[in-house]
Structures are given as structure tokens and as C-alpha cells.
Amino acid sequence: MAIAWSDDLSTGIDVIDNQHQRIVEYINQMERAIQTQDRQAVGLVLDELVDYSLSHFAFEESLQEDAGYRFAKAHKSIHEMFVKRLATYQAKYNAGEDIAMQLLGMLSTWLLHHIKRDDMAYIADVKANINGIVRDRKEGSWVSRSLARFFR
């Protein structure tokens, strides 16, 4: 069953919500690939999801670090474990295994729980930091500072 974006997944930070919605789109693309029994599409979506997740995680982690979020290291560890799980699925896929249904179940469950539990925990700190940065526009916007830091 496709994941529908709902208010309980919204962090209130547009850039993060847009990135999460993109990940939901990838999961829904995976479901369509499974329904059409398109193995090649499964592999393409998996590869795109890995790439996008890595950039999203790095961006999210930089926001947490800038905000002084005290559980930033723990949150990063959760991301790293997820990336390792995805790498395992990629290896199995590349070895010819049919991992699509198992991967879809893991992705759907993990993402919803991660947003509702782990991501919501850092939102207050990041929002407070964003508000402070917005007041101090001399150094540029929080997005441009975070992106500059990410692409350093």
C-alpha cells in the first residue's frame, strides 16, 4: 500500500518536509515497480533512494550540529545503520536475489517511525536555531550556510 503524506509526518521545516516527501515518492515508486514486476526499476529506485538518502542525512545532520542538538551523534548513528541496511539490500539485489517486497516493507516501516520518533525529537532545537539565524541575516540564510557547509 502506497504511503500518503500526512500532517503527523510534517516537521514544520519546509526543506526537511520536502526531502521527506521525496523519500516517500521513492518508496511509492518501489511499490509500483513491484506491482509491474519490473526488476530493473526496483534496482534504479534503490540506487536513487540510496543517493538521495545520503544527501538528505548529511543535510539533516548539519542542521542538527549547527543547532547544537545534543543527540546529533546518536541520530547520525541511526542514519549510518540505515545506510548499511540499504547497502545490504543493494548487494543482495546485485547478486540476483528478489529483495523488493522485503525492502519495501523495511522502507515503509523505517521511514514512518524515523520521522515520527527520531526526527521530531530534533525539531525544536533546529527551529530555535533557524529563528536565530533568520534574525542575523548578515551571514546569509540558514539554508545557504548549511548548504555551504555540506558542500565544503
C-alpha positions as CSV (number, residue, x, y, z in Angstrom):
1,M,0.0,0.0,0.0
2,A,1.4,3.4,-1.0
3,I,2.4,5.8,1.7
4,A,0.4,9.0,1.7
5,W,1.9,12.2,3.2
6,S,0.0,13.3,6.3
7,D,0.3,16.1,8.8
8,D,1.7,13.8,11.5
9,L,4.8,13.4,9.3
10,S,5.3,17.2,8.9
11,T,8.2,18.7,10.9
12,G,7.2,22.3,10.1
13,I,10.6,22.8,8.4
14,D,9.7,23.1,4.7
15,V,13.1,21.9,3.4
16,I,13.1,18.8,5.6
17,D,9.4,18.1,4.8
18,N,10.1,18.4,1.1
19,Q,13.0,16.0,1.4
20,H,10.9,13.5,3.4
21,Q,8.2,13.7,0.8
22,R,10.7,12.9,-1.9
23,I,11.8,9.8,0.0
24,V,8.1,8.8,0.3
25,E,7.9,9.2,-3.5
26,Y,10.8,6.8,-3.9
27,I,9.1,4.3,-1.7
28,N,5.9,4.6,-3.7
29,Q,7.9,4.2,-6.9
30,M,9.3,1.0,-5.4
31,E,5.8,-0.3,-4.8
32,R,4.9,0.4,-8.4
33,A,8.0,-1.4,-9.7
34,I,7.0,-4.4,-7.6
35,Q,3.4,-4.3,-8.9
36,T,4.6,-4.2,-12.5
37,Q,7.3,-6.9,-11.7
38,D,10.0,-4.6,-13.2
39,R,13.2,-5.8,-11.6
40,Q,15.2,-3.1,-13.4
41,A,13.0,-0.4,-12.0
42,V,13.5,-1.8,-8.5
43,G,17.3,-1.5,-8.9
44,L,17.0,2.0,-10.2
45,V,14.8,3.2,-7.4
46,L,17.0,1.5,-4.9
47,D,20.1,3.3,-6.3
48,E,18.3,6.7,-6.4
49,L,17.0,6.2,-2.9
50,V,20.5,5.4,-1.5
51,D,21.9,8.5,-3.2
52,Y,19.1,10.8,-2.1
53,S,19.1,9.4,1.5
54,L,22.8,10.1,1.8
55,S,22.4,13.7,0.8
56,H,19.3,14.2,3.0
57,F,21.0,12.7,6.0
58,A,24.1,14.9,5.6
59,F,21.9,18.0,5.3
60,E,19.8,17.0,8.3
61,E,22.9,16.2,10.4
62,S,24.4,19.6,9.5
63,L,21.3,21.3,10.7
64,Q,21.4,19.4,14.0
65,E,25.1,20.2,14.5
66,D,24.5,23.9,13.8
67,A,21.7,23.8,16.3
68,G,23.8,22.1,19.0
69,Y,21.3,19.2,19.2
70,R,22.7,17.1,22.0
71,F,21.7,13.8,20.4
72,A,23.1,14.6,16.9
73,K,25.7,11.8,17.2
74,A,23.1,9.3,18.1
75,H,20.9,10.4,15.3
76,K,23.8,10.2,12.8
77,S,24.4,6.6,14.1
78,I,20.8,5.7,13.2
79,H,21.3,7.1,9.7
80,E,24.5,5.1,9.3
81,M,22.8,1.9,10.4
82,F,20.0,2.6,7.8
83,V,22.6,3.2,5.1
84,K,24.3,-0.1,5.9
85,R,20.9,-1.9,5.7
86,L,20.4,-0.3,2.2
87,A,23.9,-1.4,1.2
88,T,23.0,-5.0,2.2
89,Y,19.8,-4.8,0.1
90,Q,21.9,-3.5,-2.9
91,A,24.4,-6.3,-2.6
92,K,21.6,-8.9,-2.5
93,Y,19.9,-7.3,-5.4
94,N,23.1,-7.2,-7.4
95,A,23.6,-10.9,-6.6
96,G,20.3,-11.6,-8.2
97,E,18.1,-12.0,-5.2
98,D,14.5,-10.8,-5.2
99,I,14.6,-8.4,-2.3
100,A,11.8,-6.0,-3.5
101,M,9.0,-6.9,-1.1
102,Q,11.2,-7.2,1.9
103,L,12.9,-3.9,1.1
104,L,9.5,-2.2,0.6
105,G,8.3,-3.3,4.0
106,M,11.5,-2.2,5.7
107,L,11.5,1.2,4.0
108,S,7.9,1.9,4.8
109,T,8.2,1.0,8.4
110,W,11.6,2.6,9.0
111,L,10.7,5.9,7.4
112,L,7.4,6.5,9.2
113,H,8.9,5.5,12.6
114,H,12.1,7.5,12.0
115,I,10.2,10.7,11.1
116,K,7.7,10.4,13.9
117,R,10.2,9.4,16.6
118,D,13.8,10.4,15.8
119,D,13.3,13.4,13.5
120,M,10.6,15.0,15.6
121,A,13.0,14.9,18.6
122,Y,15.4,17.4,17.0
123,I,12.8,19.8,15.5
124,A,12.6,22.2,18.4
125,D,16.3,22.7,18.6
126,V,16.7,23.2,14.8
127,K,13.7,25.6,14.7
128,A,15.2,27.7,17.5
129,N,18.5,27.8,15.7
130,I,16.8,28.8,12.4
131,N,14.9,31.6,14.1
132,G,18.2,32.9,15.5
133,I,19.9,32.7,12.1
134,V,17.0,34.5,10.4
135,R,17.4,37.4,12.8
136,D,21.1,37.6,11.9
137,R,20.9,37.9,8.1
138,K,24.4,39.4,7.8
139,E,25.9,35.9,7.5
140,G,23.3,34.7,4.9
141,S,20.3,32.4,5.3
142,W,20.4,29.2,7.4
143,V,19.8,27.2,4.2
144,S,22.8,28.8,2.4
145,R,25.0,28.3,5.4
146,S,24.0,24.7,5.8
147,L,24.4,24.0,2.1
148,A,27.8,25.7,2.1
149,R,28.9,23.6,5.0
150,F,27.6,20.5,3.4
151,F,29.4,21.1,0.1
152,R,32.7,22.2,1.7
